[in-house]
Amino acid sequence: MDLDFSDNFIINDQFSIKNVETEYKGKLTKEDGMRMLEEERVKLRELQEKLYADGSKSLLIVIQAMDAAGKDSLIEHVFSGVNPQGCEVTSFKTPSTKEYSHDFLWRQYLAVPAKGKIGIFNRSHYESVLVCKVHPEYNLNEKVWKNVGEFDTKFWENRYESIRNFEKHLAENGTAIVKLFLNVSKKEQKKRLIERIDEQEKNWKFSLGDLPERALWDKYMACYEEAINETSRKHAPWFVIPADDKWFTRVAAIQIIIDVLNRMNLKYPVLSNQDRTALKTAKDQLLGE
């Protein structure tokens, strides 16, 4: 049985959202998957330590999805074992007045992980070609354009080009990028939204604004499909992961992340002979106290 899913969901060719599964239909059981997740978390912790020790590269993980697809719980379950000093999660909400006073990528630049660290974007710069494409009037807050009629094909082409250039620049300067789209079905989203209403401890997760956005499902799917096709590149690939089964989404995501870290050829620093001699001297001094 194939238990390596790290290359199963990468987008290399033209992508059609109608042709990909939202549900895992393989032979792996939930129980086996949860055991695998525990094992993979140990590997991730070791690789994170190596990334920090190497200090020459960083990893940026971009997570995008519809509401209730499991972004927050994926971050919680996949990264629960890593050292929080070397991993930072940034959740991008509606831009502030200050953020709108800069270009649409400015706030992402501020959150890019430093060398040796992992950065996780919970939503990201892609909101500018997703929610802002479904609701083009939001772009007027940038105060560059006067009316929605200016948001034509050329405008969106420029946005995609800006995103590609941003990611290429990061990749060329030591940041590995992995982008995860959690592909949940409309049926499963409905189930999870009802759970948020029925279960008191989940009420805080439900927003009345979720329903108007759900009514625009087809528009969002079209925007995701176009954005993924326009921006999935070898140096910054998209992975479209089935998200109806949260346990499987987590297993696939952590395998993808581990695979990317392994390919970064990370190394622990090698001490010089002079440094080794200094260490021996320090040890002798401690033992002699």
RODO-2510 file (C-alpha; in nm, 4 decimals, decimal comma):
residues 289
     n   res          X          Y          Z
     1     m     0,0000     0,0000     0,0000
     2     d     0,1378     0,3406    -0,0994
     3     l     0,1724     0,5479     0,2155
     4     d     0,3732     0,8328     0,0636
     5     f     0,1394     1,1094    -0,0514
     6     s     0,3973     1,3864    -0,0883
     7     d     0,3796     1,3955    -0,4696
     8     n     0,0158     1,2925    -0,5186
     9     f    -0,1381     1,6378    -0,5131
    10     i     0,1183     1,8681    -0,6736
    11     i    -0,0060     2,0806    -0,9644
    12     n     0,2356     2,0472    -1,2544
    13     d    -0,0021     2,0746    -1,5483
    14     q    -0,3259     2,2535    -1,6281
    15     f    -0,5520     2,2219    -1,3260
    16     s    -0,9296     2,1741    -1,3258
    17     i    -1,0956     2,1894    -0,9868
    18     k    -1,3823     1,9700    -1,1080
    19     n    -1,1414     1,6856    -1,1779
    20     v    -0,9844     1,6563    -0,8315
    21     e    -1,1189     1,4697    -0,5305
    22     t    -1,2272     1,6344    -0,2070
    23     e    -1,2384     1,3015    -0,0220
    24     y    -0,9652     1,0455     0,0395
    25     k    -1,0606     0,7131    -0,1218
    26     g    -0,7480     0,5069    -0,0618
    27     k    -0,6823     0,2126     0,1689
    28     l    -0,5254     0,3984     0,4594
    29     t    -0,7487     0,3877     0,7671
    30     k    -0,8048     0,6803     1,0004
    31     e    -0,6338     0,4919     1,2834
    32     d    -0,3270     0,4197     1,0711
    33     g    -0,3258     0,7768     0,9495
    34     m    -0,3256     0,9142     1,3028
    35     r    -0,0316     0,6889     1,3923
    36     m     0,1525     0,8070     1,0826
    37     l     0,0918     1,1679     1,1831
    38     e     0,2540     1,1061     1,5216
    39     e     0,5596     0,9536     1,3543
    40     e     0,5850     1,2312     1,0979
    41     r     0,5676     1,4985     1,3679
    42     v     0,8888     1,3570     1,5161
    43     k     1,0575     1,3841     1,1745
    44     l     0,9299     1,7386     1,1306
    45     r     1,0709     1,8434     1,4678
    46     e     1,4121     1,6997     1,3743
    47     l     1,4117     1,8728     1,0369
    48     q     1,3047     2,2032     1,1912
    49     e     1,6001     2,1826     1,4294
    50     k     1,8285     2,1128     1,1338
    51     l     1,6815     2,4080     0,9423
    52     y     1,7531     2,6357     1,2393
    53     a     2,1052     2,5010     1,2848
    54     d     2,1847     2,5322     0,9133
    55     g     2,0686     2,8947     0,9177
    56     s     2,0990     2,9541     0,5439
    57     k     1,7417     2,8857     0,4292
    58     s     1,3831     2,9277     0,5391
    59     l     1,0487     2,7638     0,4631
    60     l     0,7246     2,9460     0,3814
    61     i     0,4003     2,7476     0,3939
    62     v     0,0934     2,9124     0,2411
    63     i    -0,2458     2,7668     0,3373
    64     q    -0,5606     2,8658     0,1495
    65     a    -0,9107     2,7221     0,1679
    66     m    -1,2784     2,7982     0,1900
    67     d    -1,4310     2,8573     0,5335
    68     a    -1,4492     2,5451     0,7549
    69     a    -1,1980     2,3540     0,5412
    70     g    -0,9720     2,2938     0,8425
    71     k    -0,6879     2,5457     0,8119
    72     d    -0,6605     2,6198     1,1834
    73     s    -0,6857     2,2573     1,2935
    74     l    -0,4280     2,1506     1,0337
    75     i    -0,1797     2,4025     1,1734
    76     e    -0,2557     2,2854     1,5273
    77     h    -0,2145     1,9125     1,4569
    78     v     0,0748     1,9254     1,2106
    79     f     0,2937     2,1766     1,3947
    80     s     0,2120     2,0904     1,7561
    81     g     0,5529     1,9259     1,8027
    82     v     0,7800     2,1922     1,6558
    83     n     0,9815     2,4437     1,8562
    84     p     0,7672     2,7615     1,8676
    85     q     1,0829     2,9761     1,8632
    86     g     1,1521     2,8596     1,5089
    87     c     0,8008     2,8683     1,3679
    88     e     0,5606     3,1593     1,3306
    89     v     0,1995     3,1601     1,2108
    90     t     0,0573     3,4757     1,0532
    91     s    -0,3182     3,4964     0,9964
    92     f    -0,4120     3,7563     0,7377
    93     k    -0,7458     3,9187     0,8078
    94     t    -0,9056     4,2154     0,6310
    95     p    -0,6257     4,4694     0,5702
    96     s    -0,5988     4,7599     0,8132
    97     t    -0,5920     5,1242     0,7087
    98     k    -0,2140     5,1195     0,7440
    99     e    -0,1844     4,8068     0,5285
   100     y    -0,4099     4,9566     0,2614
   101     s    -0,1747     5,2549     0,2473
   102     h     0,0950     5,0251     0,1028
   103     d     0,0999     4,7888    -0,1952
   104     f    -0,0974     4,4651    -0,1627
   105     l     0,2143     4,2545    -0,0916
   106     w     0,3619     4,4809     0,1765
   107     r     0,2173     4,3018     0,4780
   108     q     0,3318     3,9642     0,3455
   109     y     0,6894     4,0897     0,3116
   110     l     0,6826     4,1813     0,6801
   111     a     0,5858     3,8250     0,7736
   112     v     0,8307     3,6333     0,5524
   113     p     1,0291     3,3894     0,7717
   114     a     1,3894     3,4701     0,8574
   115     k     1,6614     3,2248     0,7611
   116     g     1,6493     2,9162     0,9805
   117     k     1,2768     2,9488     1,0458
   118     i     0,9394     2,8228     0,9252
   119     g     0,6671     3,0756     0,8430
   120     i     0,3036     2,9759     0,7991
   121     f     0,0568     3,2034     0,6221
   122     n    -0,3016     3,1270     0,7277
   123     r    -0,4583     3,2914     0,4241
   124     s    -0,2125     3,5067     0,2351
   125     h    -0,1392     3,7369    -0,0565
   126     y    -0,3721     3,5123    -0,2569
   127     e    -0,6725     3,6810    -0,0966
   128     s    -0,6014     3,9614    -0,3453
   129     v    -0,6915     3,7312    -0,6354
   130     l    -0,9614     3,5349    -0,4512
   131     v    -1,1952     3,7310    -0,2240
   132     c    -1,0916     4,0548    -0,3948
   133     k    -1,1775     3,9069    -0,7319
   134     v    -1,5156     3,7816    -0,6126
   135     h    -1,5680     4,1264    -0,4535
   136     p    -1,3657     4,3613    -0,6775
   137     e    -1,4979     4,6662    -0,4934
   138     y    -1,2613     4,5767    -0,2072
   139     n    -0,9697     4,6836    -0,4244
   140     l    -1,0955     5,0422    -0,4155
   141     n    -0,9669     5,0600    -0,0566
   142     e    -0,6162     5,0775    -0,2008
   143     k    -0,7120     5,4275    -0,3306
   144     v    -0,5319     5,3756    -0,6599
   145     w    -0,8394     5,3038    -0,8710
   146     k    -1,1603     5,5047    -0,9011
   147     n    -1,4184     5,2424    -0,9952
   148     v    -1,4600     4,8654    -1,0384
   149     g    -1,4605     4,9034    -1,4156
   150     e    -1,0826     4,9398    -1,3959
   151     f    -1,0448     4,5824    -1,2696
   152     d    -1,0227     4,4256    -1,6137
   153     t    -0,8306     4,1258    -1,7454
   154     k    -0,5069     4,3248    -1,7531
   155     f    -0,5472     4,4206    -1,3868
   156     w    -0,5697     4,0555    -1,2795
   157     e    -0,2841     3,9545    -1,5072
   158     n    -0,0692     4,2159    -1,3329
   159     r    -0,1714     4,0783    -0,9924
   160     y    -0,0704     3,7257    -1,0898
   161     e     0,2574     3,8554    -1,2286
   162     s     0,3288     4,0430    -0,9047
   163     i     0,2625     3,7271    -0,7029
   164     r     0,4848     3,5160    -0,9284
   165     n     0,7658     3,7719    -0,9044
   166     f     0,7286     3,7943    -0,5258
   167     e     0,7549     3,4178    -0,4856
   168     k     1,0380     3,3859    -0,7364
   169     h     1,2341     3,6521    -0,5502
   170     l     1,1883     3,4666    -0,2211
   171     a     1,2850     3,1328    -0,3761
   172     e     1,5989     3,2796    -0,5320
   173     n     1,7029     3,4155    -0,1933
   174     g     1,6818     3,1006     0,0139
   175     t     1,3121     3,0598     0,0968
   176     a     1,1497     2,7320    -0,0055
   177     i     0,7781     2,7760    -0,0709
   178     v     0,4995     2,5217    -0,0455
   179     k     0,1375     2,6232    -0,1074
   180     l    -0,1503     2,4103     0,0174
   181     f    -0,5094     2,4425    -0,1014
   182     l    -0,7394     2,2417     0,1258
   183     n    -1,0038     2,1255    -0,1173
   184     v    -1,3236     2,0789     0,0813
   185     s    -1,6572     1,9978    -0,0833
   186     k    -1,9603     2,2227    -0,0543
   187     k    -2,1467     1,9337     0,1105
   188     e    -1,8804     1,8871     0,3783
   189     q    -1,8604     2,2613     0,4389
   190     k    -2,2364     2,2646     0,5043
   191     k    -2,1964     1,9830     0,7577
   192     r    -1,9184     2,1652     0,9424
   193     l    -2,1038     2,4981     0,9470
   194     i    -2,4091     2,3263     1,0983
   195     e    -2,1814     2,1688     1,3613
   196     r    -2,0592     2,5166     1,4522
   197     i    -2,4191     2,6186     1,5167
   198     d    -2,5282     2,3004     1,6968
   199     e    -2,2256     2,2591     1,9232
   200     q    -2,2067     2,5402     2,1781
   201     e    -1,8294     2,5209     2,2140
   202     k    -1,8001     2,5838     1,8395
   203     n    -2,0463     2,8755     1,8196
   204     w    -1,7629     3,1265     1,8256
   205     k    -1,6325     2,9843     1,4970
   206     f    -1,9540     3,0604     1,3095
   207     s    -2,0001     3,3936     1,1376
   208     l    -2,3202     3,5099     0,9700
   209     g    -2,0934     3,6321     0,6922
   210     d    -2,0095     3,2697     0,6065
   211     l    -2,3467     3,2157     0,4391
   212     p    -2,3307     3,4981     0,1791
   213     e    -1,9801     3,3797     0,0866
   214     r    -2,1026     3,0196     0,0599
   215     a    -2,3653     3,1377    -0,1901
   216     l    -2,0734     3,2489    -0,4111
   217     w    -1,9125     2,9043    -0,4059
   218     d    -1,8892     2,8633    -0,7848
   219     k    -1,7238     3,2035    -0,8247
   220     y    -1,4691     3,1159    -0,5589
   221     m    -1,3920     2,7819    -0,7229
   222     a    -1,3322     2,9561    -1,0559
   223     c    -1,0981     3,2040    -0,8847
   224     y    -0,9049     2,9278    -0,7083
   225     e    -0,8669     2,7345    -1,0315
   226     e    -0,7341     3,0371    -1,2181
   227     a    -0,5032     3,1480    -0,9372
   228     i    -0,3523     2,8010    -0,9001
   229     n    -0,2968     2,7670    -1,2741
   230     e    -0,1401     3,1129    -1,2941
   231     t     0,0981     3,0701    -1,0009
   232     s     0,1933     2,7044    -0,9547
   233     r     0,5595     2,6933    -1,0496
   234     k     0,8457     2,4533    -0,9798
   235     h     0,9961     2,6910    -0,7222
   236     a     0,6561     2,7596    -0,5594
   237     p     0,4176     2,4724    -0,6351
   238     w     0,0556     2,4377    -0,5355
   239     f    -0,0695     2,1184    -0,3751
   240     v    -0,4445     2,0576    -0,3884
   241     i    -0,5229     1,8245    -0,0975
   242     p    -0,8576     1,6504    -0,0372
   243     a    -1,0007     1,8128     0,2760
   244     d    -1,3280     1,6308     0,3509
   245     d    -1,1366     1,3974     0,5850
   246     k    -0,9332     1,6164     0,8196
   247     w    -0,7130     1,3323     0,9416
   248     f    -0,5985     1,2585     0,5869
   249     t    -0,5443     1,6247     0,5023
   250     r    -0,3018     1,6467     0,7943
   251     v    -0,1101     1,3331     0,6937
   252     a    -0,0715     1,4508     0,3333
   253     a     0,0266     1,8044     0,4384
   254     i     0,2984     1,6973     0,6818
   255     q     0,4454     1,4557     0,4264
   256     i     0,4605     1,7341     0,1679
   257     i     0,6331     1,9660     0,4151
   258     i     0,8831     1,6996     0,5239
   259     d     0,9613     1,6192     0,1599
   260     v     1,0357     1,9863     0,0879
   261     l     1,2624     2,0131     0,3941
   262     n     1,4490     1,6967     0,2937
   263     r     1,5160     1,8392    -0,0525
   264     m     1,6676     2,1535     0,0990
   265     n     1,9855     1,9545     0,1777
   266     l     2,0151     2,0990     0,5262
   267     k     2,3335     2,0455     0,7252
   268     y     2,4453     2,0941     1,0813
   269     p     2,7413     2,3334     1,1099
   270     v     3,0815     2,1638     1,1007
   271     l     3,3211     2,2934     1,3622
   272     s     3,6751     2,3850     1,2687
   273     n     3,9713     2,2195     1,4400
   274     q     4,0234     2,5410     1,6333
   275     d     3,6628     2,5356     1,7577
   276     r     3,6911     2,1690     1,8562
   277     t     4,0042     2,2435     2,0527
   278     a     3,8240     2,5294     2,2273
   279     l     3,5367     2,2952     2,3168
   280     k     3,7767     2,0420     2,4656
   281     t     3,9418     2,3146     2,6687
   282     a     3,6035     2,4317     2,7953
   283     k     3,5076     2,0769     2,8932
   284     d     3,8366     2,0243     3,0777
   285     q     3,7816     2,3490     3,2617
   286     l     3,4306     2,2450     3,3688
   287     l     3,5455     1,9003     3,4796
   288     g     3,8241     2,0601     3,6813
   289     e     3,5954     2,2788     3,8914
***
